Structures are given as structure tokens and as C-alpha cells.
Amino acid sequence: MDLEDTAARLGVTAEEVGRVHRLAGDRPSAPLPAKAHAPAILDRLAVRPDDAAEVVAGWPDAGSPLWTPELRWLLDRSIALVRADLGGHQWLPPGPALPRDRGPAWRHLYVYAYLALVDVVTHHHRERGIPDAVTWTTLADLGRNLAIDRRMNREGWPVMQSWLTLHTRGAVYELGRLQHHRGDGALSLHIPDSGPLTPQAVAASLDEARAFFPRHFPGEHYTAFSCGSWLLDPQLREYLPGDSNIIRFQEMFELEPHEEQEGLDADVEVRRFVFRTLSTPLDRLPRDTVLQRAVVDHLRAGRHWHWRRGRFPI
Ligand SMILES: CC(C)(COP(=O)(O)OP(=O)(O)OC[C@H]1O[C@@H](n2cnc3c(N)ncnc32)[C@H](O)[C@@H]1OP(=O)(O)O)[C@@H](O)C(=O)NCCC(=O)NCCS
């Protein structure tokens, strides 16, 4: 295949196409579910009706004119690339960020890849005795992310396409309030956008994880919970009350020394999670909550937010 030509047609670089080509090789892909089952599956994955309608409209049917040979190649090889790392737990871009405004096939290509992998990962979960309820709650993060993508006018997506490969490789499990991400010796905590982060809900989720991982991953040994987040920035203490959920969450962690993380701008991440926009000018952002006012005032004062990592023993 001509990498340059494929890349040009996909609107991405030849390096990005070359990476997919190299990692996927001729490894097995996986078929999408039948289109007739799509509405029920999307519903089970908490995909909202407006997003589900878009996904069904762009479905990669054999004869669909929306799907060029290059898009079909990328879909097939992206599925193979992710599938080849089933059981892995590192962040894994499933392919290049596409020009998504070219249409539904372009916009949701990695959603179709996710749907193809649902069968693969549910089988993987079943082999480990993971309860169905955990499987489907975990996988339903797809719907949550699509809703956020819509809310963000599509500007937050490229991160989500990598994030969602953790779910389809069996790396992340949603247990109550938190998502637990298998790692090297530590379970990394992620906090979905699903209501307040009460200490009670956090404690219950940690307890669930303490039982879940030894039972379903007896070969893996975890000694700590860890987290990397804007939520752990101690500067938030200058603004939020001591009994707020964020500050109480922070108090559980022993922080690692602060260092800039390559490719990660905490100011951008804070905007993502607090305003769900990356492009709105500071003076047009809402000031409805104490946190929103804090974020804007901090940035307007010329200061920056920090992405911090911390951990505590299991
Ligand atoms: C983490 C999260 C659940 C905490 O919310 P919470 O439990 O309400 O937190 P607190 O009790 O500490 O909130 C303190 C104040 O900040 C506000 N606040 C907290 N998170 C907010 C958010 N994401 N956007 C806007 N305001 C927020 C609260 O409304 C409250 O202000 P108020 O008293 O004026 O109403 C919430 O920030 C959230 O859903 N974030 C998105 C997901 C995320 O950031 N994950 C981590 C990714 S690294």
C-alpha cells in the first residue's frame, strides 16, 4: 500500500498511517455487530439518542458511499491494533486524529472500532469471572464520552479516542464512583463526570476495588492507589473550602514532586473538566461555581494550574 497516498486521502501524516500499518500488521480484526442490533447495543452503552442516531446513520455497511477504501482500511486496522494489545494497560492511540468534520464516518470511526471490540472485551471479562454489571457499566463510558464530545463541540475528542481503548482492552473497570485502571503495581484512579465526589462514594469504590482485583486478577499485585489529575493541585486549597469533596479527595494522597508532563498542559485540562470548552476566552467563561471563579481568576492573575500525581497504600 502507498502510505503517502493513504495519508493524504485521510488528511493525516504518513508517519501516523505508518504507525497503524506497523502495529496492526496483518493481525486479526473483529467484525462490527449487525446493524439491526446497533440500537440495542448503543442503548446498553449509554449512548444518547442523538449520538446513537448519528452512529447508525454513518454505519459502515458494505455498500455505504460514506466509507472510502482508506476509511475502511483504517477502521479494520485500528480494530486489529487495539485487539492485538488486549489485556494491556498503557494509553494507546488507536490511530491518527481524523478531520472529523468531513462526515459521520470520519467523526465516529473510532466509535465503530469500539463497537467491534465490545464482543472481544466482554469475552475477555467473562474469562476472568467479571460480573456482567461491571462489564456494562464500564463500557457505558462510551455514551458519557460521546455526550461530552457533543457538549464540547467536538474539540475534546482526540484524547477520548485513546482513553476509550483502555476500556476495550480490559484495562479500566468502573466500580461505583471511580474508574480503576490496572497499572504497574498501582491501581490508577479516574473520576468520571457523574455527580459529586463524596468521601463516602470514594471509600465504597476503593473497598470494591480491594476485593475485585485480587479476585479477578490474582496474578497482579497492587500495593497502592494512584492518581494523576488537575484535582490534586494543592493550589486549589487557596480557593475551595476545606470540607469540599475535591479537597477531601486530595487529602488521601501523598503527592509526588511536581514536574511538567510533556504534552500535557494543565491549564487546558482544567478548562476541559471545569468548562467543557477549550476555546472560549477567559472573560466569556461562566462564573457560576466557586471552582469556576477560582479557575478564571487564577489564570487571569497570570498563574497556572498544575497536573499532579499522588498515591496512597491499598
Ligand atoms: C471531580 C468532581 C466530581 C468534583 O465535584 P464536587 O464533588 O462537586 O466537588 P466539590 O465539592 O469539591 O466542589 C466544590 C465547588 O466546586 C464546584 N465544582 C466542582 N467541580 C466542578 C466542575 N467540574 N465544574 C464546575 N464547578 C465544579 C462545585 O459546584 C462547588 O462549588 P459551589 O459550592 O459554588 O457549588 C467534578 O469536578 C467533576 O465532575 N469533574 C469532571 C471529571 C474530572 O475532572 N475528572 C478528573 C479528570 S483528571
The ligand as an ORCA input file, in Angstrom:
! r2SCAN-3c Opt
* xyz 0 1
  C     -14.493     15.769     40.377
  C     -15.878     16.365     40.553
  C     -16.907     15.257     40.587
  C     -15.891     17.134     41.875
  O     -17.156     17.734     42.045
  P     -17.766     18.009     43.502
  O     -17.917     16.735     44.252
  O     -18.968     18.839     43.332
  O     -16.573     18.867     44.163
  P     -16.525     19.879     45.382
  O     -17.491     19.511     46.463
  O     -15.108     19.960     45.806
  O     -16.944     21.248     44.720
  C     -16.546     22.497     45.278
  C     -17.088     23.599     44.415
  O     -16.592     23.499     43.097
  C     -17.643     23.323     42.154
  N     -17.213     22.332     41.154
  C     -16.614     21.161     41.374
  N     -16.330     20.540     40.225
  C     -16.763     21.351     39.248
  C     -16.715     21.263     37.845
  N     -16.166     20.207     37.203
  N     -17.209     22.281     37.122
  C     -17.726     23.350     37.734
  N     -17.799     23.510     39.064
  C     -17.315     22.500     39.817
  C     -18.807     22.834     42.970
  O     -20.028     23.129     42.348
  C     -18.604     23.601     44.253
  O     -18.926     24.962     44.039
  P     -20.231     25.653     44.706
  O     -20.077     25.439     46.167
  O     -20.150     27.067     44.258
  O     -21.396     24.907     44.098
  C     -16.191     17.334     39.392
  O     -15.206     18.320     39.332
  C     -16.297     16.670     38.041
  O     -17.290     16.051     37.708
  N     -15.226     16.808     37.210
  C     -15.179     16.220     35.876
  C     -14.352     14.954     35.847
  C     -12.916     15.178     36.222
  O     -12.453     16.270     36.367
  N     -12.181     14.059     36.370
  C     -10.781     14.083     36.656
  C     -10.053     14.086     35.390
  S      -8.301     14.115     35.598
*
